[in-house]
């Protein structure tokens, strides 16, 4: 834990406007994502909000999963003002040790720039990538 920072999976605490603003305006992977789609993604995911002791939301991540075989980590971020303080590590540690995810066979993700962060928590390049397939929206 980090002094003054806590993480919760209680969706009622999430600041949807903050999450939408970050994703649609700052995140390279979600630029332009509508408020409606952000809300829908939150409704259908296990979510993690990162908060200061005065209840200001400063980070977020979500997981899509069946809670048995596979989980997919998405939309993980820490507000720029709070980066470099170990909060991102705290968030990923919380997720991989969450009681509903601890026994999932695998957690996947995509990233362009923070591979080293995820490697600290056991994430590695996909073995046999030729066996994976993806159907993208046209």
C-alpha positions as CSV (number, residue, x, y, z in Angstrom):
1,X,0.0,0.0,0.0
2,X,1.1,3.6,-0.6
3,X,0.4,6.2,2.0
4,X,-2.8,8.1,1.3
5,X,-3.7,6.0,-1.8
6,X,-6.2,3.2,-1.9
7,X,-7.7,1.0,-4.6
8,X,-11.2,-0.3,-4.8
9,X,-13.3,-2.5,-7.1
10,X,-16.5,-0.7,-5.9
11,X,-17.9,0.7,-9.2
12,X,-20.2,3.1,-7.3
13,X,-17.1,5.2,-6.3
14,X,-15.8,5.6,-9.9
15,X,-15.6,9.1,-11.4
16,X,-16.9,8.2,-14.9
17,X,-16.2,11.7,-16.2
18,X,-12.6,11.5,-15.1
19,X,-12.2,8.1,-16.7
20,X,-13.9,9.2,-19.9
21,X,-11.8,12.3,-20.1
22,X,-8.5,10.5,-19.7
23,X,-9.4,7.7,-22.1
24,X,-11.0,9.8,-24.8
25,X,-8.4,12.6,-24.7
26,X,-5.1,11.3,-23.4
27,X,-4.9,7.5,-23.9
28,X,-3.4,6.5,-27.3
29,X,-5.5,3.4,-27.3
30,X,-8.9,5.0,-26.7
31,X,-8.8,8.4,-28.3
32,X,-12.3,9.6,-29.1
33,X,-14.1,6.8,-27.1
34,X,-17.6,8.1,-26.3
35,X,-19.0,8.4,-22.8
36,X,-21.6,5.8,-23.7
37,X,-18.9,3.3,-24.6
38,X,-16.9,4.0,-21.5
39,X,-20.0,3.5,-19.4
40,X,-20.8,0.2,-21.2
41,X,-17.2,-1.1,-20.8
42,X,-17.3,-0.3,-17.1
43,X,-20.6,-2.0,-16.6
44,X,-19.3,-5.2,-18.2
45,X,-15.9,-5.4,-16.5
46,X,-14.3,-5.9,-13.1
47,X,-13.0,-2.4,-12.4
48,X,-10.3,-0.9,-10.2
49,X,-10.3,2.7,-9.2
50,X,-7.3,4.4,-7.6
51,X,-8.1,7.1,-5.1
52,X,-6.4,9.6,-2.8
53,X,-7.4,9.7,0.9
54,X,-9.6,12.7,0.0
55,X,-11.5,10.6,-2.6
56,X,-10.0,12.1,-5.7
57,X,-9.7,9.4,-8.4
58,X,-6.2,9.3,-9.9
59,X,-6.2,6.0,-11.8
60,X,-8.2,3.2,-13.3
61,X,-8.0,-0.2,-14.8
62,X,-10.5,-2.8,-15.9
63,X,-10.6,-6.6,-16.5
64,X,-12.8,-8.6,-18.8
65,X,-12.9,-12.2,-17.6
66,X,-14.7,-15.5,-17.1
67,X,-12.9,-15.7,-13.7
68,X,-11.6,-19.2,-14.6
69,X,-9.7,-19.4,-17.9
70,X,-8.7,-16.0,-19.0
71,X,-8.7,-12.3,-18.1
72,X,-7.9,-9.3,-20.3
73,X,-6.4,-6.2,-18.6
74,X,-7.5,-2.9,-20.3
75,X,-7.6,0.8,-19.9
76,X,-5.0,0.9,-17.1
77,X,-3.7,4.4,-16.3
78,X,-2.5,6.7,-13.6
79,X,-3.1,10.4,-13.9
80,X,0.1,12.1,-15.1
81,X,0.4,14.2,-11.9
82,X,0.8,11.0,-9.8
83,X,3.1,9.0,-12.0
84,X,6.6,8.0,-10.8
85,X,5.4,7.3,-7.2
86,X,4.9,3.5,-7.5
87,X,1.1,3.8,-7.8
88,X,1.0,2.0,-11.2
89,X,2.9,-0.9,-9.6
90,X,0.4,-0.8,-6.7
91,X,-2.5,-1.0,-9.1
92,X,-1.1,-4.0,-11.1
93,X,-0.1,-5.8,-7.9
94,X,-3.6,-5.3,-6.6
95,X,-5.1,-6.7,-9.8
96,X,-3.0,-9.8,-10.1
97,X,-3.6,-10.6,-6.5
98,X,-7.3,-9.9,-6.5
99,X,-9.2,-12.8,-4.9
100,X,-11.4,-13.3,-8.0
101,X,-8.4,-13.4,-10.4
102,X,-5.7,-15.2,-8.4
103,X,-6.6,-18.6,-9.9
104,X,-7.4,-17.5,-13.5
105,X,-5.1,-19.4,-15.9
106,X,-3.8,-16.3,-17.7
107,X,-4.1,-12.5,-17.8
108,X,-3.4,-10.8,-21.1
109,X,-2.9,-7.2,-22.2
110,X,-1.5,-5.0,-24.9
111,X,0.8,-2.1,-24.4
112,X,3.0,0.1,-26.6
113,X,5.2,1.5,-23.9
114,X,5.2,0.0,-20.4
115,X,6.4,-3.5,-20.9
116,X,8.9,-3.3,-18.1
117,X,6.2,-2.4,-15.6
118,X,4.2,-5.5,-16.5
119,X,7.2,-7.8,-16.6
120,X,7.7,-7.1,-12.9
121,X,4.4,-8.9,-12.3
122,X,5.1,-12.0,-14.4
123,X,3.7,-10.8,-17.7
124,X,5.8,-12.0,-20.7
125,X,5.7,-12.0,-24.5
126,X,3.0,-14.4,-25.8
127,X,4.6,-17.8,-26.5
128,X,3.7,-19.1,-29.9
129,X,2.0,-16.0,-31.1
130,X,1.2,-17.8,-34.4
131,X,-1.4,-19.7,-32.5
132,X,-3.3,-16.6,-31.5
133,X,-6.0,-15.1,-33.8
134,X,-7.9,-11.8,-33.7
135,X,-11.0,-10.7,-35.4
136,X,-11.1,-6.9,-35.6
137,X,-14.0,-4.6,-36.2
138,X,-14.1,-3.4,-39.8
